[in-house]
Amino acid sequence: MNTTDLDDLPRRKYEDMRNEMRTGDIVFTSGNYPVSRVIRHFSGSLFSHVGFVFPWNKRVLLVESVEDDGVRAVPLSQYVHDYECCGKPYDGRIFLARHRRPFSETDAEQLLGIAADKLNRKYDKEEIGRILARVTLGIGKPGQNDAYICSEFVDVCFQQIGIRFPRHEKGFIFPEHIASDPDVDCVCEFDMGPQGPGTREIDQNAFYIG
């Protein structure tokens, strides 16, 4: 998809979209948190974080890899209404995208299977620093020690069903590389309401990637 100008995308309420989401739909975010800005700076991209969703038991869960928690599954609604239990929405923009390839039930099972295998892979803030050094300076190997930044995790899961996203010539992958795949189309930007981008004071001590 064209990642340079997304301002013309339709803006949709999460509640209006939740029943339309499919397993494997991709969520991109553009955060205003300190580490989010670092990722955006080094990648030269609007996007700072990526995960994918699957509907389950009348809920939509987002599978992602984040600092401190590692790989986890959380209700996507928390991003929209109560990010990290702070009582406020995610501080940034949230986009919903979809790969053009139709996903079979087997694809969905394999995608969720590999994600489940990697749940709760924990790493601390020092590990995040080492991973950022790896992806920005080319130090080390992607995915070593089963510690993943968000885009590496999504890439590993989608490779399980035969989808390989573009990447940097040095081998690392940012959210921007996944978004720039010609088979990935952006569906909409979530309408975050009056507390959308730029309307809340940012906690400079927050260390969220996303």
Disulfide bonds with the S-S distance in Angstrom:
none
